[in-house]
Amino acid sequence: DDYTAWSNNYYSEICIYPWAKDELDGYFMAIDVSGVDAGLMGSENALGCKMA
């Protein structure tokens, strides 16, 4: 459907996290989304940021 096509494009082409590749071992990330009524990172994004 239209939403699925939009969602796939949005999360693979627009809402990407290039800064996640710059993390160094021992660093942590804090994202302040106070007052935002939507999630910034879902489980797929958060797990993708996990350092090996």
Secondary structure, DSSP 8 states (H G I E B T S, - for coil): -HHHHHHHHIIIIIS--GGGGG--TT-------TT-SS-S--HHHHHHH---
